[in-house]
Amino acid sequence: MRLNRLAWRNLWRRKRRTLITAFSIAFGVMLAMTFTGAGDHYYTRMIDAGASMGMGHITIAAIDHNRAPSLKKRLSHVQQLRAEALRRPEVVDAMVRISGQVMFASAHKSIGGMFMAIDPAQESESNNLFIRSIIEGSLFASANTPGIVVGVKLAEKLRLRIGKKVVYTTTDAHGEIVSAIERVSGIFKTGISEVDSSMALLPIGRVQKVLQYRPDEATLVALMLDDQRHTRATRDTLAALPVYARTEVLSWQQSQPDLAGMIALDKSSNYTSQLLIALLVAAGILNTMLMSVLERKHEFGVMMAVGMTPGGLFRLVMIESFWLAVVGLMVGIIISTPWYIYMSEVGIDLSAAYGNDMDFGGVLIDPIMKIRLFKESIMVILFGLFALALTSGAYPAWRAGRVPPVESLKIN
């Protein structure tokens, strides 16, 4: 207790220097919170957006379908696979889908693209980006109702509008070329050029008949989770179940490697920036504590002459570092809280910076910069900076204990 009181008093003998250092720690807290929070927000939004474009956070697919997609490779008993997945509390949605390559044709032109056959009864705006992006018309009513929903740029290229016919050609379950005709029931606009110019939604019941699939066959079951951070644990749990023994259970990192790679690269850049900030904060703390120790050499000499041990001086300076870290973190929490509230609820509009390019790795991104901190991120920031402050005080504390009493008492 005596060392605590002495360390606290020593800390405020140079109020200006202590406050400057405390605010540097606080500024580090705010910057770390901003960088980490922006990452937590953006990565989650991108992963969720990527999942809602067809594959889900977890994909249950036929063996080898992800490596070499083919409509010949299909799942059986898909409703059973879906029902089993929905037993998991972290799985909020499970959608049976058929996806593959296709050739679209109108009276004016033919274009290669992709289709995704869905059951509207299982789909919603929350789990399907294309449905919430419909700008004209509507989604077909059921899995067996005629209709096709196309991307806006695909509609422009084929000169399609609501009610117009479009022919799609693909290969069936036996590798034979098959075709069918549908009328356009809706047009969507995601903002991603590649998707809007090549993608279409079809009713899964009608597609199963065209492809010669049985009613309980599809190419994949897409699972949406309540929190994308649970993806790997949930994937491992599902993969171990006997019902999925003849399937591939893939995480979004496996089904969307391009997106996973881009996020990993961006995270590395983010961590580098935060490391530089941490080094600047550490340099400030080290400078403050070292200056304090050097200025008090005579005082330390007196203390050692009257019985203070080198270990006692080391503990004294480390306690000062402890209180400096506590003050800095408290100030950081106080000044960061209003900023966090504003950025989490309002954010900063970066639409002008993005222009018309609103995608990242083929996934739609939100032009409003917001921040969101997970609990573990908050703990890492606070404990990380606290540990950094203590570590920065270790060398000055060691120097304090190494000063010979006789040298310290000399008057220059």
LINHUKA-V228884 format. One record per pair of residues at least 4 apart in sequence whose C-alpha atoms are under 8 Angstrom apart, sorted by the first residue. I is the first residue (numbers start at 0). J is the second residue. If there is no record, write none. Layout:
((I	J) (I	J))
//
This chain:
((0	4) (1	5) (2	6) (2	315) (2	318) (3	7) (3	315) (3	318) (4	8) (5	9) (5	315) (6	10) (6	315) (6	316) (6	318) (6	319) (6	322) (7	11) (7	319) (7	322) (8	12) (9	13) (9	319) (10	14) (10	17) (10	319) (10	322) (10	323) (11	17) (13	17) (14	18) (15	19) (16	20) (16	287) (17	21) (17	287) (17	323) (18	22) (19	23) (20	24) (20	283) (20	284) (20	287) (20	323) (20	327) (21	25) (21	323) (21	324) (21	326) (21	327) (21	328) (21	330) (22	26) (22	327) (22	330) (22	331) (23	27) (23	280) (23	283) (23	327) (24	28) (24	280) (24	324) (24	327) (24	328) (24	331) (24	384) (25	29) (25	327) (25	328) (25	329) (25	330) (25	331) (25	332) (25	334) (26	30) (26	331) (27	31) (27	276) (27	277) (27	280) (27	331) (28	32) (28	328) (28	331) (28	332) (28	335) (28	380) (28	381) (28	384) (29	33) (29	331) (29	332) (29	334) (29	335) (30	34) (30	273) (30	276) (31	35) (31	273) (31	276) (31	380) (32	36) (32	335) (32	372) (32	377) (32	380) (33	37) (33	339) (33	370) (34	38) (34	269) (34	273) (35	39) (35	269) (35	370) (35	372) (35	376) (36	40) (36	369) (36	370) (36	371) (36	372) (36	373) (37	41) (37	368) (37	369) (37	370) (37	371) (38	42) (38	266) (38	269) (38	370) (39	43) (39	370) (39	371) (39	372) (39	373) (40	44) (40	369) (40	370) (40	371) (40	372) (41	45) (41	364) (41	365) (41	369) (41	370) (42	46) (42	262) (43	47) (43	227) (44	48) (44	364) (44	365) (45	49) (45	359) (45	362) (45	363) (45	364) (46	50) (46	56) (46	227) (46	251) (47	51) (47	56) (47	227) (48	52) (48	128) (48	362) (48	363) (48	364) (49	53) (49	54) (49	55) (49	255) (49	362) (49	363) (50	54) (50	55) (50	56) (50	126) (50	223) (50	251) (51	55) (51	125) (51	126) (51	127) (51	128) (51	223) (52	127) (52	128) (52	129) (53	115) (53	127) (53	221) (54	58) (54	220) (54	221) (54	222) (54	251) (54	254) (55	221) (55	222) (55	223) (55	251) (56	221) (56	222) (56	223) (56	224) (56	227) (56	230) (56	250) (56	251) (57	221) (57	222) (57	223) (57	230) (57	234) (57	248) (57	249) (57	250) (57	251) (58	219) (58	220) (58	221) (58	222) (58	247) (58	248) (58	249) (58	250) (58	251) (58	254) (59	219) (59	220) (59	221) (59	222) (59	246) (59	247) (59	248) (59	249) (60	64) (60	65) (60	73) (60	74) (60	218) (60	219) (60	220) (60	246) (60	247) (60	248) (60	249) (61	65) (61	72) (61	73) (61	74) (61	218) (61	219) (61	245) (61	246) (61	247) (62	72) (62	245) (62	246) (62	247) (63	67) (63	68) (63	247) (64	68) (64	69) (64	72) (65	254) (68	72) (68	99) (69	99) (70	98) (70	99) (70	170) (70	171) (70	172) (70	174) (70	218) (71	171) (71	172) (71	173) (71	174) (72	172) (72	218) (73	216) (73	217) (73	218) (73	219) (74	216) (74	217) (74	218) (74	219) (74	246) (75	215) (75	216) (75	217) (76	80) (76	215) (76	216) (77	81) (77	95) (77	215) (77	216) (77	217) (77	219) (77	220) (78	82) (78	95) (78	215) (79	83) (80	84) (80	220) (80	242) (80	243) (81	85) (81	93) (81	94) (81	95) (81	220) (82	86) (83	87) (84	90) (84	93) (84	222) (84	237) (85	90) (85	91) (85	92) (85	93) (86	90) (89	224) (89	225) (89	226) (89	229) (89	233) (90	222) (90	223) (90	224) (90	225) (91	222) (91	223) (91	224) (91	225) (92	126) (92	222) (92	223) (92	224) (93	121) (93	220) (93	221) (93	222) (93	223) (94	117) (94	118) (94	121) (94	122) (94	220) (94	221) (94	222) (95	117) (95	118) (95	121) (95	217) (95	219) (95	220) (95	221) (96	115) (96	116) (96	117) (96	118) (96	203) (96	217) (96	218) (96	219) (96	220) (96	221) (97	115) (97	116) (97	117) (97	203) (97	217) (97	218) (97	219) (98	113) (98	114) (98	115) (98	116) (98	218) (98	219) (99	113) (99	114) (99	115) (100	111) (100	112) (100	113) (100	114) (100	169) (101	111) (101	112) (101	113) (101	114) (101	167) (101	168) (101	169) (102	109) (102	110) (102	111) (102	112) (102	113) (102	167) (102	168) (102	169) (103	109) (103	110) (103	111) (103	112) (103	165) (103	166) (103	167) (103	168) (104	108) (104	109) (104	110) (104	157) (104	165) (104	166) (104	167) (105	109) (105	157) (105	158) (105	159) (105	164) (105	165) (105	166) (106	157) (107	157) (107	158) (108	156) (108	157) (109	157) (110	157) (110	197) (111	197) (112	196) (112	197) (112	198) (113	197) (113	198) (113	199) (114	198) (114	199) (114	200) (114	201) (115	198) (115	199) (115	200) (115	201) (116	200) (116	201) (116	202) (116	203) (116	206) (117	121) (117	122) (117	142) (117	200) (117	201) (117	202) (117	203) (118	122) (118	141) (118	142) (118	202) (118	203) (118	204) (119	123) (119	138) (119	139) (119	140) (119	141) (119	142) (119	202) (120	141) (120	142) (122	126) (122	127) (123	127) (123	130) (123	131) (124	128) (124	129) (124	130) (124	131) (125	131) (126	223) (127	131) (128	132) (128	189) (129	133) (129	187) (129	188) (129	189) (130	138) (130	187) (132	187) (132	188) (132	189) (133	137) (133	185) (133	186) (133	187) (133	188) (134	185) (134	186) (134	187) (134	188) (135	161) (135	185) (135	186) (135	187) (136	161) (136	184) (136	185) (136	186) (137	148) (137	184) (137	185) (137	186) (138	146) (138	147) (138	148) (138	184) (138	185) (139	144) (139	145) (139	146) (139	147) (139	148) (139	184) (139	202) (140	144) (141	202) (142	202) (142	203) (142	204) (142	205) (143	202) (143	203) (143	204) (143	205) (144	202) (144	205) (145	181) (145	182) (145	202) (145	205) (146	181) (146	182) (146	183) (146	184) (146	201) (146	202) (147	181) (147	182) (147	183) (147	184) (147	185) (147	199) (147	200) (147	201) (147	202) (148	183) (148	184) (148	185) (148	186) (148	187) (148	199) (148	200) (148	201) (149	153) (149	154) (149	183) (149	185) (149	186) (149	187) (149	195) (149	198) (149	199) (149	200) (150	154) (150	186) (150	187) (150	188) (150	189) (150	194) (150	195) (150	196) (150	197) (150	198) (150	199) (151	155) (151	186) (151	187) (151	188) (151	195) (151	196) (152	156) (152	192) (152	195) (152	196) (152	197) (153	157) (153	195) (153	196) (153	197) (153	198) (154	158) (154	159) (154	160) (154	186) (154	196) (155	159) (156	196) (159	163) (159	164) (159	165) (159	183) (160	183) (161	182) (161	183) (161	184) (161	185) (161	186) (162	182) (162	183) (162	184) (163	182) (163	183) (164	180) (164	181) (164	182) (164	183) (165	180) (165	181) (165	182) (165	183) (166	178) (166	179) (166	180) (166	181) (167	178) (167	179) (167	180) (168	176) (168	177) (168	178) (168	179) (169	176) (169	177) (169	178) (170	174) (170	175) (170	176) (170	177) (170	210) (171	175) (171	176) (171	177) (171	209) (171	210) (171	211) (172	210) (172	211) (172	212) (177	209) (177	210) (178	209) (179	209) (187	195) (188	195) (189	194) (189	195) (189	363) (190	195) (190	355) (190	356) (190	357) (190	358) (190	363) (191	195) (191	356) (191	357) (191	358) (191	361) (191	362) (191	363) (192	196) (193	197) (193	361) (194	198) (194	361) (201	205) (201	206) (202	206) (203	207) (204	208) (204	214) (205	209) (206	210) (207	211) (207	212) (207	213) (207	214) (207	216) (207	217) (208	212) (208	213) (212	216) (212	217) (224	229) (224	230) (226	230) (229	233) (230	234) (230	250) (230	251) (231	235) (231	250) (232	236) (233	237) (234	238) (234	248) (234	249) (234	250) (235	239) (236	240) (237	243) (237	248) (238	243) (238	244) (238	247) (238	248) (239	243) (239	244) (240	244) (243	247) (243	248) (249	253) (249	254) (250	254) (251	255) (251	256) (251	259) (252	256) (252	258) (252	259) (255	259) (256	260) (257	261) (257	360) (258	262) (258	359) (258	360) (258	361) (258	362) (259	263) (260	264) (261	265) (261	360) (262	266) (263	267) (264	268) (265	269) (266	270) (267	271) (268	272) (269	273) (270	274) (271	275) (272	276) (273	277) (274	278) (275	279) (276	280) (277	281) (277	384) (277	387) (278	282) (279	283) (280	284) (281	285) (281	387) (281	388) (281	391) (282	286) (282	391) (283	287) (284	288) (284	388) (284	391) (284	392) (285	289) (285	391) (285	392) (285	394) (285	395) (286	290) (287	291) (288	292) (288	316) (288	320) (288	392) (288	395) (289	293) (289	392) (289	394) (289	395) (290	294) (291	295) (292	296) (292	395) (292	396) (292	398) (292	399) (293	399) (295	299) (296	300) (296	399) (296	402) (296	407) (297	301) (297	407) (297	408) (297	409) (298	302) (298	407) (299	303) (299	312) (299	399) (299	402) (299	404) (299	407) (300	304) (300	402) (300	403) (300	404) (300	405) (300	406) (300	407) (300	408) (301	305) (301	404) (301	407) (301	408) (302	306) (302	307) (303	307) (303	308) (303	309) (303	404) (304	404) (307	311) (307	312) (308	312) (308	400) (309	313) (309	399) (309	400) (309	401) (310	314) (310	400) (311	315) (311	400) (312	316) (312	396) (312	399) (312	400) (313	317) (313	396) (313	397) (313	399) (313	400) (314	318) (314	396) (315	319) (315	396) (316	320) (316	392) (316	395) (316	396) (316	399) (317	321) (317	389) (317	392) (317	393) (317	396) (318	322) (319	323) (320	324) (320	388) (320	389) (320	392) (321	325) (321	385) (321	388) (321	389) (322	326) (323	327) (323	388) (324	328) (324	384) (324	385) (324	388) (324	389) (325	329) (325	385) (326	330) (327	331) (328	332) (328	381) (328	385) (329	333) (330	334) (331	335) (332	336) (333	337) (334	338) (335	339) (336	340) (337	341) (338	342) (339	343) (339	370) (340	344) (341	345) (341	346) (342	346) (342	347) (342	368) (342	369) (342	370) (343	369) (343	370) (343	371) (344	369) (345	369) (346	367) (346	368) (346	369) (346	370) (347	367) (347	368) (347	369) (348	366) (348	367) (348	368) (349	353) (349	366) (349	367) (349	368) (350	354) (350	366) (350	367) (353	357) (353	366) (357	363) (357	364) (357	365) (357	366) (358	362) (358	363) (358	364) (359	363) (359	364) (372	376) (372	377) (373	377) (374	378) (375	379) (376	380) (377	381) (378	382) (378	383) (379	383) (380	384) (381	385) (382	386) (383	387) (384	388) (385	389) (386	390) (387	391) (388	392) (389	393) (390	394) (391	395) (392	396) (393	397) (394	398) (395	399) (396	400) (397	401) (398	402) (402	406) (402	407) (403	407) (404	408) (405	409))
//
